């Protein structure tokens, strides 16, 4: 979806202290693997701390992705989209 809008790599420029871009990509892959095991019926137990950690990472990612895309759109259009 983002690629169709000209954003080939949404992770570019999105990182924060203790979460590099490669670490963020790995976290997403691990989350997706866990999600797939759960959705496809594997007997998977997930501790509350794991869920809390994923929520924290995705919240931080969403905030930074929003700011990054806002800036990149401004660079192309000359105005902030939001």
PDB file of N, CA, C and O in Angstrom, chain B, residues numbered from 101:
ATOM      1  N   UNK B 101       0.823  -1.182   0.000  1.00  0.00           N
ATOM      2  CA  UNK B 101       0.000   0.000   0.000  1.00  0.00           C
ATOM      3  C   UNK B 101       0.875   1.257   0.000  1.00  0.00           C
ATOM      4  O   UNK B 101       0.671   2.158  -0.813  1.00  0.00           O
ATOM      5  N   UNK B 102       1.829   1.314   0.894  1.00  0.00           N
ATOM      6  CA  UNK B 102       2.690   2.496   0.963  1.00  0.00           C
ATOM      7  C   UNK B 102       3.541   2.625  -0.288  1.00  0.00           C
ATOM      8  O   UNK B 102       3.804   3.732  -0.757  1.00  0.00           O
ATOM      9  N   UNK B 103       3.974   1.483  -0.831  1.00  0.00           N
ATOM     10  CA  UNK B 103       4.776   1.495  -2.045  1.00  0.00           C
ATOM     11  C   UNK B 103       4.036   2.131  -3.212  1.00  0.00           C
ATOM     12  O   UNK B 103       4.637   2.832  -4.026  1.00  0.00           O
ATOM     13  N   UNK B 104       2.738   1.888  -3.294  1.00  0.00           N
ATOM     14  CA  UNK B 104       1.933   2.471  -4.371  1.00  0.00           C
ATOM     15  C   UNK B 104       1.864   3.989  -4.266  1.00  0.00           C
ATOM     16  O   UNK B 104       1.602   4.675  -5.255  1.00  0.00           O
ATOM     17  N   UNK B 105       2.098   4.510  -3.068  1.00  0.00           N
ATOM     18  CA  UNK B 105       2.077   5.955  -2.843  1.00  0.00           C
ATOM     19  C   UNK B 105       3.470   6.580  -2.911  1.00  0.00           C
ATOM     20  O   UNK B 105       3.643   7.772  -2.660  1.00  0.00           O
ATOM     21  N   UNK B 106       4.459   5.754  -3.254  1.00  0.00           N
ATOM     22  CA  UNK B 106       5.816   6.272  -3.397  1.00  0.00           C
ATOM     23  C   UNK B 106       6.687   6.099  -2.169  1.00  0.00           C
ATOM     24  O   UNK B 106       7.811   6.602  -2.136  1.00  0.00           O
ATOM     25  N   UNK B 107       6.198   5.405  -1.166  1.00  0.00           N
ATOM     26  CA  UNK B 107       6.976   5.149   0.047  1.00  0.00           C
ATOM     27  C   UNK B 107       7.462   3.709  -0.003  1.00  0.00           C
ATOM     28  O   UNK B 107       6.817   2.801   0.523  1.00  0.00           O
ATOM     29  N   UNK B 108       8.609   3.515  -0.644  1.00  0.00           N
ATOM     30  CA  UNK B 108       9.126   2.167  -0.852  1.00  0.00           C
ATOM     31  C   UNK B 108       9.534   1.483   0.449  1.00  0.00           C
ATOM     32  O   UNK B 108       9.392   0.267   0.577  1.00  0.00           O
ATOM     33  N   UNK B 109      10.027   2.234   1.394  1.00  0.00           N
ATOM     34  CA  UNK B 109      10.489   1.655   2.654  1.00  0.00           C
ATOM     35  C   UNK B 109       9.958   2.498   3.805  1.00  0.00           C
ATOM     36  O   UNK B 109      10.547   3.523   4.150  1.00  0.00           O
ATOM     37  N   UNK B 110       8.854   2.073   4.397  1.00  0.00           N
ATOM     38  CA  UNK B 110       8.256   2.870   5.478  1.00  0.00           C
ATOM     39  C   UNK B 110       9.104   2.855   6.742  1.00  0.00           C
ATOM     40  O   UNK B 110       8.899   3.676   7.636  1.00  0.00           O
ATOM     41  N   UNK B 111      10.051   1.931   6.823  1.00  0.00           N
ATOM     42  CA  UNK B 111      10.917   1.877   8.000  1.00  0.00           C
ATOM     43  C   UNK B 111      12.069   2.871   7.912  1.00  0.00           C
ATOM     44  O   UNK B 111      12.718   3.153   8.920  1.00  0.00           O
ATOM     45  N   UNK B 112      12.331   3.401   6.728  1.00  0.00           N
ATOM     46  CA  UNK B 112      13.432   4.346   6.552  1.00  0.00           C
ATOM     47  C   UNK B 112      13.210   5.569   7.436  1.00  0.00           C
ATOM     48  O   UNK B 112      12.194   6.256   7.325  1.00  0.00           O
ATOM     49  N   UNK B 113      14.165   5.827   8.304  1.00  0.00           N
ATOM     50  CA  UNK B 113      14.076   6.991   9.186  1.00  0.00           C
ATOM     51  C   UNK B 113      13.207   6.779  10.407  1.00  0.00           C
ATOM     52  O   UNK B 113      12.952   7.727  11.150  1.00  0.00           O
ATOM     53  N   UNK B 114      12.744   5.555  10.635  1.00  0.00           N
ATOM     54  CA  UNK B 114      11.898   5.285  11.798  1.00  0.00           C
ATOM     55  C   UNK B 114      12.678   4.406  12.769  1.00  0.00           C
ATOM     56  O   UNK B 114      12.852   3.209  12.542  1.00  0.00           O
ATOM     57  N   UNK B 115      13.140   5.015  13.846  1.00  0.00           N
ATOM     58  CA  UNK B 115      13.838   4.279  14.897  1.00  0.00           C
ATOM     59  C   UNK B 115      13.810   5.149  16.142  1.00  0.00           C
ATOM     60  O   UNK B 115      13.453   6.325  16.076  1.00  0.00           O
ATOM     61  N   UNK B 116      14.179   4.583  17.257  1.00  0.00           N
ATOM     62  CA  UNK B 116      14.265   5.344  18.494  1.00  0.00           C
ATOM     63  C   UNK B 116      15.254   4.657  19.414  1.00  0.00           C
ATOM     64  O   UNK B 116      15.744   3.564  19.128  1.00  0.00           O
ATOM     65  N   UNK B 117      15.535   5.311  20.510  1.00  0.00           N
ATOM     66  CA  UNK B 117      16.529   4.767  21.439  1.00  0.00           C
ATOM     67  C   UNK B 117      16.160   3.328  21.795  1.00  0.00           C
ATOM     68  O   UNK B 117      15.019   3.053  22.165  1.00  0.00           O
ATOM     69  N   UNK B 118      17.100   2.434  21.687  1.00  0.00           N
ATOM     70  CA  UNK B 118      16.956   1.011  21.981  1.00  0.00           C
ATOM     71  C   UNK B 118      16.121   0.260  20.948  1.00  0.00           C
ATOM     72  O   UNK B 118      15.794  -0.907  21.165  1.00  0.00           O
ATOM     73  N   UNK B 119      15.762   0.900  19.820  1.00  0.00           N
ATOM     74  CA  UNK B 119      15.015   0.191  18.779  1.00  0.00           C
ATOM     75  C   UNK B 119      15.500   0.680  17.417  1.00  0.00           C
ATOM     76  O   UNK B 119      14.968   1.636  16.853  1.00  0.00           O
ATOM     77  N   UNK B 120      16.502   0.010  16.914  1.00  0.00           N
ATOM     78  CA  UNK B 120      17.026   0.347  15.590  1.00  0.00           C
ATOM     79  C   UNK B 120      16.049  -0.146  14.524  1.00  0.00           C
ATOM     80  O   UNK B 120      15.139  -0.922  14.815  1.00  0.00           O
ATOM     81  N   UNK B 121      16.245   0.306  13.305  1.00  0.00           N
ATOM     82  CA  UNK B 121      15.389  -0.152  12.210  1.00  0.00           C
ATOM     83  C   UNK B 121      15.478  -1.670  12.027  1.00  0.00           C
ATOM     84  O   UNK B 121      14.438  -2.310  11.872  1.00  0.00           O
ATOM     85  N   UNK B 122      16.674  -2.276  12.037  1.00  0.00           N
ATOM     86  CA  UNK B 122      16.729  -3.741  11.922  1.00  0.00           C
ATOM     87  C   UNK B 122      16.018  -4.447  13.083  1.00  0.00           C
ATOM     88  O   UNK B 122      15.355  -5.464  12.880  1.00  0.00           O
ATOM     89  N   UNK B 123      16.156  -3.911  14.290  1.00  0.00           N
ATOM     90  CA  UNK B 123      15.476  -4.515  15.440  1.00  0.00           C
ATOM     91  C   UNK B 123      13.956  -4.404  15.292  1.00  0.00           C
ATOM     92  O   UNK B 123      13.224  -5.324  15.657  1.00  0.00           O
ATOM     93  N   UNK B 124      13.492  -3.285  14.762  1.00  0.00           N
ATOM     94  CA  UNK B 124      12.060  -3.086  14.539  1.00  0.00           C
ATOM     95  C   UNK B 124      11.540  -4.079  13.499  1.00  0.00           C
ATOM     96  O   UNK B 124      10.477  -4.673  13.679  1.00  0.00           O
ATOM     97  N   UNK B 125      12.280  -4.252  12.428  1.00  0.00           N
ATOM     98  CA  UNK B 125      11.890  -5.232  11.402  1.00  0.00           C
ATOM     99  C   UNK B 125      11.807  -6.637  12.000  1.00  0.00           C
ATOM    100  O   UNK B 125      10.869  -7.382  11.717  1.00  0.00           O
ATOM    101  N   UNK B 126      12.794  -6.996  12.828  1.00  0.00           N
ATOM    102  CA  UNK B 126      12.817  -8.318  13.469  1.00  0.00           C
ATOM    103  C   UNK B 126      11.626  -8.464  14.399  1.00  0.00           C
ATOM    104  O   UNK B 126      11.004  -9.525  14.448  1.00  0.00           O
ATOM    105  N   UNK B 127      11.307  -7.424  15.128  1.00  0.00           N
ATOM    106  CA  UNK B 127      10.174  -7.456  16.051  1.00  0.00           C
ATOM    107  C   UNK B 127       8.878  -7.705  15.278  1.00  0.00           C
ATOM    108  O   UNK B 127       8.027  -8.482  15.713  1.00  0.00           O
ATOM    109  N   UNK B 128       8.735  -7.044  14.138  1.00  0.00           N
ATOM    110  CA  UNK B 128       7.557  -7.232  13.301  1.00  0.00           C
ATOM    111  C   UNK B 128       7.483  -8.673  12.792  1.00  0.00           C
ATOM    112  O   UNK B 128       6.412  -9.279  12.802  1.00  0.00           O
ATOM    113  N   UNK B 129       8.605  -9.216  12.351  1.00  0.00           N
ATOM    114  CA  UNK B 129       8.626 -10.605  11.883  1.00  0.00           C
ATOM    115  C   UNK B 129       8.254 -11.571  13.002  1.00  0.00           C
ATOM    116  O   UNK B 129       7.472 -12.498  12.792  1.00  0.00           O
ATOM    117  N   UNK B 130       8.815 -11.355  14.193  1.00  0.00           N
ATOM    118  CA  UNK B 130       8.512 -12.220  15.337  1.00  0.00           C
ATOM    119  C   UNK B 130       7.036 -12.131  15.712  1.00  0.00           C
ATOM    120  O   UNK B 130       6.400 -13.145  16.001  1.00  0.00           O
ATOM    121  N   UNK B 131       6.496 -10.916  15.706  1.00  0.00           N
ATOM    122  CA  UNK B 131       5.087 -10.717  16.029  1.00  0.00           C
ATOM    123  C   UNK B 131       4.211 -11.437  15.002  1.00  0.00           C
ATOM    124  O   UNK B 131       3.246 -12.106  15.369  1.00  0.00           O
ATOM    125  N   UNK B 132       4.545 -11.303  13.729  1.00  0.00           N
ATOM    126  CA  UNK B 132       3.764 -11.933  12.676  1.00  0.00           C
ATOM    127  C   UNK B 132       3.812 -13.459  12.789  1.00  0.00           C
ATOM    128  O   UNK B 132       2.806 -14.132  12.567  1.00  0.00           O
ATOM    129  N   UNK B 133       4.972 -13.994  13.131  1.00  0.00           N
ATOM    130  CA  UNK B 133       5.105 -15.441  13.328  1.00  0.00           C
ATOM    131  C   UNK B 133       4.229 -15.907  14.482  1.00  0.00           C
ATOM    132  O   UNK B 133       3.524 -16.909  14.366  1.00  0.00           O
ATOM    133  N   UNK B 134       4.272 -15.188  15.586  1.00  0.00           N
ATOM    134  CA  UNK B 134       3.439 -15.513  16.741  1.00  0.00           C
ATOM    135  C   UNK B 134       1.964 -15.430  16.380  1.00  0.00           C
ATOM    136  O   UNK B 134       1.188 -16.329  16.704  1.00  0.00           O
ATOM    137  N   UNK B 135       1.580 -14.356  15.713  1.00  0.00           N
ATOM    138  CA  UNK B 135       0.198 -14.160  15.295  1.00  0.00           C
ATOM    139  C   UNK B 135      -0.271 -15.312  14.416  1.00  0.00           C
ATOM    140  O   UNK B 135      -1.378 -15.821  14.596  1.00  0.00           O
ATOM    141  N   UNK B 136       0.566 -15.726  13.465  1.00  0.00           N
ATOM    142  CA  UNK B 136       0.195 -16.824  12.575  1.00  0.00           C
ATOM    143  C   UNK B 136       0.011 -18.138  13.326  1.00  0.00           C
ATOM    144  O   UNK B 136      -0.906 -18.903  13.029  1.00  0.00           O
ATOM    145  N   UNK B 137       0.879 -18.398  14.297  1.00  0.00           N
ATOM    146  CA  UNK B 137       0.718 -19.622  15.092  1.00  0.00           C
ATOM    147  C   UNK B 137      -0.611 -19.608  15.828  1.00  0.00           C
ATOM    148  O   UNK B 137      -1.306 -20.623  15.871  1.00  0.00           O
ATOM    149  N   UNK B 138      -0.972 -18.470  16.407  1.00  0.00           N
ATOM    150  CA  UNK B 138      -2.234 -18.350  17.145  1.00  0.00           C
ATOM    151  C   UNK B 138      -3.428 -18.505  16.202  1.00  0.00           C
ATOM    152  O   UNK B 138      -4.343 -19.286  16.466  1.00  0.00           O
ATOM    153  N   UNK B 139      -3.406 -17.762  15.114  1.00  0.00           N
ATOM    154  CA  UNK B 139      -4.534 -17.762  14.175  1.00  0.00           C
ATOM    155  C   UNK B 139      -4.749 -19.137  13.552  1.00  0.00           C
ATOM    156  O   UNK B 139      -5.885 -19.530  13.286  1.00  0.00           O
ATOM    157  N   UNK B 140      -3.672 -19.860  13.321  1.00  0.00           N
ATOM    158  CA  UNK B 140      -3.786 -21.148  12.648  1.00  0.00           C
ATOM    159  C   UNK B 140      -3.877 -22.314  13.625  1.00  0.00           C
ATOM    160  O   UNK B 140      -3.594 -23.457  13.268  1.00  0.00           O
ATOM    161  N   UNK B 141      -4.275 -22.016  14.865  1.00  0.00           N
ATOM    162  CA  UNK B 141      -4.663 -23.054  15.795  1.00  0.00           C
ATOM    163  C   UNK B 141      -3.579 -23.701  16.616  1.00  0.00           C
ATOM    164  O   UNK B 141      -3.834 -24.718  17.260  1.00  0.00           O
ATOM    165  N   UNK B 142      -2.391 -23.162  16.622  1.00  0.00           N
ATOM    166  CA  UNK B 142      -1.342 -23.728  17.470  1.00  0.00           C
ATOM    167  C   UNK B 142      -1.676 -23.417  18.928  1.00  0.00           C
ATOM    168  O   UNK B 142      -2.230 -22.362  19.238  1.00  0.00           O
ATOM    169  N   UNK B 143      -1.335 -24.341  19.809  1.00  0.00           N
ATOM    170  CA  UNK B 143      -1.549 -24.129  21.242  1.00  0.00           C
ATOM    171  C   UNK B 143      -0.438 -23.209  21.737  1.00  0.00           C
ATOM    172  O   UNK B 143       0.647 -23.665  22.098  1.00  0.00           O
ATOM    173  N   UNK B 144      -0.723 -21.917  21.749  1.00  0.00           N
ATOM    174  CA  UNK B 144       0.291 -20.910  22.036  1.00  0.00           C
ATOM    175  C   UNK B 144      -0.082 -20.153  23.303  1.00  0.00           C
ATOM    176  O   UNK B 144      -1.178 -19.604  23.419  1.00  0.00           O
ATOM    177  N   UNK B 145       0.833 -20.134  24.232  1.00  0.00           N
ATOM    178  CA  UNK B 145       0.637 -19.347  25.455  1.00  0.00           C
ATOM    179  C   UNK B 145       1.498 -18.096  25.348  1.00  0.00           C
ATOM    180  O   UNK B 145       2.683 -18.162  25.022  1.00  0.00           O
ATOM    181  N   UNK B 146       0.882 -16.967  25.628  1.00  0.00           N
ATOM    182  CA  UNK B 146       1.594 -15.697  25.525  1.00  0.00           C
ATOM    183  C   UNK B 146       1.474 -14.988  26.864  1.00  0.00           C
ATOM    184  O   UNK B 146       0.373 -14.735  27.353  1.00  0.00           O
ATOM    185  N   UNK B 147       2.617 -14.673  27.445  1.00  0.00           N
ATOM    186  CA  UNK B 147       2.616 -13.967  28.729  1.00  0.00           C
ATOM    187  C   UNK B 147       2.174 -12.520  28.548  1.00  0.00           C
ATOM    188  O   UNK B 147       2.370 -11.921  27.491  1.00  0.00           O
ATOM    189  N   UNK B 148       1.584 -11.979  29.586  1.00  0.00           N
ATOM    190  CA  UNK B 148       1.110 -10.598  29.543  1.00  0.00           C
ATOM    191  C   UNK B 148       2.248  -9.642  29.186  1.00  0.00           C
ATOM    192  O   UNK B 148       2.038  -8.703  28.418  1.00  0.00           O
ATOM    193  N   UNK B 149       3.434  -9.858  29.722  1.00  0.00           N
ATOM    194  CA  UNK B 149       4.562  -8.961  29.453  1.00  0.00           C
ATOM    195  C   UNK B 149       4.924  -8.936  27.971  1.00  0.00           C
ATOM    196  O   UNK B 149       5.344  -7.901  27.453  1.00  0.00           O
ATOM    197  N   UNK B 150       4.765 -10.057  27.293  1.00  0.00           N
ATOM    198  CA  UNK B 150       5.039 -10.108  25.857  1.00  0.00           C
ATOM    199  C   UNK B 150       4.044  -9.217  25.115  1.00  0.00           C
ATOM    200  O   UNK B 150       4.426  -8.455  24.227  1.00  0.00           O
ATOM    201  N   UNK B 151       2.775  -9.318  25.482  1.00  0.00           N
ATOM    202  CA  UNK B 151       1.732  -8.493  24.858  1.00  0.00           C
ATOM    203  C   UNK B 151       1.986  -7.013  25.150  1.00  0.00           C
ATOM    204  O   UNK B 151       1.884  -6.179  24.250  1.00  0.00           O
ATOM    205  N   UNK B 152       2.311  -6.686  26.382  1.00  0.00           N
ATOM    206  CA  UNK B 152       2.588  -5.297  26.773  1.00  0.00           C
ATOM    207  C   UNK B 152       3.772  -4.762  25.975  1.00  0.00           C
ATOM    208  O   UNK B 152       3.744  -3.617  25.523  1.00  0.00           O
ATOM    209  N   UNK B 153       4.811  -5.577  25.796  1.00  0.00           N
ATOM    210  CA  UNK B 153       5.981  -5.154  25.031  1.00  0.00           C
ATOM    211  C   UNK B 153       5.615  -4.879  23.574  1.00  0.00           C
ATOM    212  O   UNK B 153       6.007  -3.852  23.020  1.00  0.00           O
ATOM    213  N   UNK B 154       4.870  -5.786  22.956  1.00  0.00           N
ATOM    214  CA  UNK B 154       4.454  -5.563  21.565  1.00  0.00           C
ATOM    215  C   UNK B 154       3.611  -4.300  21.445  1.00  0.00           C
ATOM    216  O   UNK B 154       3.808  -3.519  20.514  1.00  0.00           O
ATOM    217  N   UNK B 155       2.684  -4.085  22.359  1.00  0.00           N
ATOM    218  CA  UNK B 155       1.865  -2.877  22.316  1.00  0.00           C
ATOM    219  C   UNK B 155       2.717  -1.622  22.408  1.00  0.00           C
ATOM    220  O   UNK B 155       2.469  -0.645  21.701  1.00  0.00           O
ATOM    221  N   UNK B 156       3.708  -1.645  23.267  1.00  0.00           N
ATOM    222  CA  UNK B 156       4.600  -0.500  23.413  1.00  0.00           C
ATOM    223  C   UNK B 156       5.377  -0.237  22.128  1.00  0.00           C
ATOM    224  O   UNK B 156       5.496   0.906  21.688  1.00  0.00           O
ATOM    225  N   UNK B 157       5.900  -1.294  21.536  1.00  0.00           N
ATOM    226  CA  UNK B 157       6.664  -1.147  20.287  1.00  0.00           C
ATOM    227  C   UNK B 157       5.763  -0.599  19.194  1.00  0.00           C
ATOM    228  O   UNK B 157       6.154   0.333  18.491  1.00  0.00           O
ATOM    229  N   UNK B 158       4.562  -1.154  19.031  1.00  0.00           N
ATOM    230  CA  UNK B 158       3.681  -0.702  17.941  1.00  0.00           C
ATOM    231  C   UNK B 158       3.174   0.708  18.172  1.00  0.00           C
ATOM    232  O   UNK B 158       2.967   1.456  17.216  1.00  0.00           O
ATOM    233  N   UNK B 159       2.972   1.081  19.421  1.00  0.00           N
ATOM    234  CA  UNK B 159       2.572   2.461  19.719  1.00  0.00           C
ATOM    235  C   UNK B 159       3.692   3.429  19.315  1.00  0.00           C
ATOM    236  O   UNK B 159       3.436   4.436  18.654  1.00  0.00           O
ATOM    237  N   UNK B 160       4.907   3.128  19.705  1.00  0.00           N
ATOM    238  CA  UNK B 160       6.049   3.965  19.332  1.00  0.00           C
ATOM    239  C   UNK B 160       6.247   3.994  17.825  1.00  0.00           C
ATOM    240  O   UNK B 160       6.527   5.046  17.249  1.00  0.00           O
ATOM    241  N   UNK B 161       6.101   2.845  17.192  1.00  0.00           N
ATOM    242  CA  UNK B 161       6.249   2.780  15.741  1.00  0.00           C
ATOM    243  C   UNK B 161       5.192   3.647  15.051  1.00  0.00           C
ATOM    244  O   UNK B 161       5.516   4.394  14.128  1.00  0.00           O
ATOM    245  N   UNK B 162       3.954   3.556  15.484  1.00  0.00           N
ATOM    246  CA  UNK B 162       2.867   4.328  14.866  1.00  0.00           C
ATOM    247  C   UNK B 162       3.115   5.828  14.989  1.00  0.00           C
ATOM    248  O   UNK B 162       2.897   6.571  14.032  1.00  0.00           O
ATOM    249  N   UNK B 163       3.564   6.274  16.148  1.00  0.00           N
ATOM    250  CA  UNK B 163       3.838   7.696  16.366  1.00  0.00           C
ATOM    251  C   UNK B 163       4.949   8.170  15.437  1.00  0.00           C
ATOM    252  O   UNK B 163       4.837   9.226  14.814  1.00  0.00           O
ATOM    253  N   UNK B 164       6.010   7.397  15.346  1.00  0.00           N
ATOM    254  CA  UNK B 164       7.147   7.795  14.522  1.00  0.00           C
ATOM    255  C   UNK B 164       6.853   7.657  13.024  1.00  0.00           C
ATOM    256  O   UNK B 164       7.292   8.482  12.223  1.00  0.00           O
ATOM    257  N   UNK B 165       6.114   6.618  12.654  1.00  0.00           N
ATOM    258  CA  UNK B 165       5.738   6.462  11.256  1.00  0.00           C
ATOM    259  C   UNK B 165       4.849   7.620  10.818  1.00  0.00           C
ATOM    260  O   UNK B 165       5.025   8.154   9.723  1.00  0.00           O
ATOM    261  N   UNK B 166       3.905   8.009  11.651  1.00  0.00           N
ATOM    262  CA  UNK B 166       3.028   9.135  11.351  1.00  0.00           C
ATOM    263  C   UNK B 166       3.844  10.402  11.109  1.00  0.00           C
ATOM    264  O   UNK B 166       3.622  11.110  10.128  1.00  0.00           O
ATOM    265  N   UNK B 167       4.777  10.681  11.997  1.00  0.00           N
ATOM    266  CA  UNK B 167       5.602  11.890  11.861  1.00  0.00           C
ATOM    267  C   UNK B 167       6.479  11.813  10.611  1.00  0.00           C
ATOM    268  O   UNK B 167       6.646  12.806   9.903  1.00  0.00           O
ATOM    269  N   UNK B 168       7.036  10.639  10.343  1.00  0.00           N
ATOM    270  CA  UNK B 168       7.899  10.467   9.184  1.00  0.00           C
ATOM    271  C   UNK B 168       7.115  10.658   7.890  1.00  0.00           C
ATOM    272  O   UNK B 168       7.560  11.388   7.003  1.00  0.00           O
ATOM    273  N   UNK B 169       5.969  10.021   7.770  1.00  0.00           N
ATOM    274  CA  UNK B 169       5.161  10.160   6.561  1.00  0.00           C
ATOM    275  C   UNK B 169       4.673  11.592   6.392  1.00  0.00           C
ATOM    276  O   UNK B 169       4.632  12.102   5.272  1.00  0.00           O
ATOM    277  N   UNK B 170       4.304  12.248   7.487  1.00  0.00           N
ATOM    278  CA  UNK B 170       3.869  13.645   7.429  1.00  0.00           C
ATOM    279  C   UNK B 170       4.965  14.524   6.842  1.00  0.00           C
ATOM    280  O   UNK B 170       4.705  15.365   5.981  1.00  0.00           O
ATOM    281  N   UNK B 171       6.185  14.325   7.310  1.00  0.00           N
ATOM    282  CA  UNK B 171       7.316  15.112   6.802  1.00  0.00           C
ATOM    283  C   UNK B 171       7.611  14.801   5.343  1.00  0.00           C
ATOM    284  O   UNK B 171       7.876  15.707   4.554  1.00  0.00           O
ATOM    285  N   UNK B 172       7.566  13.524   4.984  1.00  0.00           N
ATOM    286  CA  UNK B 172       7.865  13.145   3.608  1.00  0.00           C
ATOM    287  C   UNK B 172       6.798  13.668   2.646  1.00  0.00           C
ATOM    288  O   UNK B 172       7.118  14.067   1.526  1.00  0.00           O
ATOM    289  N   UNK B 173       5.546  13.669   3.069  1.00  0.00           N
ATOM    290  CA  UNK B 173       4.473  14.215   2.222  1.00  0.00           C
ATOM    291  C   UNK B 173       4.642  15.729   2.086  1.00  0.00           C
ATOM    292  O   UNK B 173       4.437  16.286   1.008  1.00  0.00           O
ATOM    293  N   UNK B 174       5.013  16.384   3.172  1.00  0.00           N
ATOM    294  CA  UNK B 174       5.267  17.829   3.114  1.00  0.00           C
ATOM    295  C   UNK B 174       6.399  18.139   2.138  1.00  0.00           C
ATOM    296  O   UNK B 174       6.327  19.110   1.385  1.00  0.00           O
ATOM    297  N   UNK B 175       7.445  17.312   2.154  1.00  0.00           N
ATOM    298  CA  UNK B 175       8.573  17.533   1.248  1.00  0.00           C
ATOM    299  C   UNK B 175       8.148  17.440  -0.221  1.00  0.00           C
ATOM    300  O   UNK B 175       8.687  18.148  -1.072  1.00  0.00           O
ATOM    301  N   UNK B 176       7.196  16.581  -0.509  1.00  0.00           N
ATOM    302  CA  UNK B 176       6.745  16.388  -1.889  1.00  0.00           C
ATOM    303  C   UNK B 176       5.711  17.444  -2.294  1.00  0.00           C
ATOM    304  O   UNK B 176       5.750  17.963  -3.410  1.00  0.00           O
ATOM    305  N   UNK B 177       4.785  17.756  -1.377  1.00  0.00           N
ATOM    306  CA  UNK B 177       3.658  18.636  -1.739  1.00  0.00           C
ATOM    307  C   UNK B 177       3.846  20.089  -1.327  1.00  0.00           C
ATOM    308  O   UNK B 177       3.204  20.986  -1.873  1.00  0.00           O
ATOM    309  N   UNK B 178       4.740  20.316  -0.353  1.00  0.00           N
ATOM    310  CA  UNK B 178       4.929  21.667   0.149  1.00  0.00           C
ATOM    311  C   UNK B 178       4.012  22.035   1.311  1.00  0.00           C
ATOM    312  O   UNK B 178       4.140  23.118   1.882  1.00  0.00           O
ATOM    313  N   UNK B 179       3.089  21.144   1.664  1.00  0.00           N
ATOM    314  CA  UNK B 179       2.185  21.393   2.787  1.00  0.00           C
ATOM    315  C   UNK B 179       2.083  20.142   3.646  1.00  0.00           C
ATOM    316  O   UNK B 179       2.232  19.022   3.156  1.00  0.00           O
ATOM    317  N   UNK B 180       1.827  20.348   4.931  1.00  0.00           N
ATOM    318  CA  UNK B 180       1.590  19.221   5.814  1.00  0.00           C
ATOM    319  C   UNK B 180       0.190  18.651   5.534  1.00  0.00           C
ATOM    320  O   UNK B 180      -0.772  19.410   5.414  1.00  0.00           O
ATOM    321  N   UNK B 181       0.074  17.330   5.431  1.00  0.00           N
ATOM    322  CA  UNK B 181      -1.227  16.726   5.151  1.00  0.00           C
ATOM    323  C   UNK B 181      -2.161  16.686   6.363  1.00  0.00           C
ATOM    324  O   UNK B 181      -3.377  16.564   6.210  1.00  0.00           O
ATOM    325  N   UNK B 182      -1.602  16.789   7.543  1.00  0.00           N
ATOM    326  CA  UNK B 182      -2.381  16.798   8.791  1.00  0.00           C
ATOM    327  C   UNK B 182      -1.604  17.483   9.854  1.00  0.00           C
ATOM    328  O   UNK B 182      -2.076  17.602  10.985  1.00  0.00           O
TER     329      UNK B 182
END
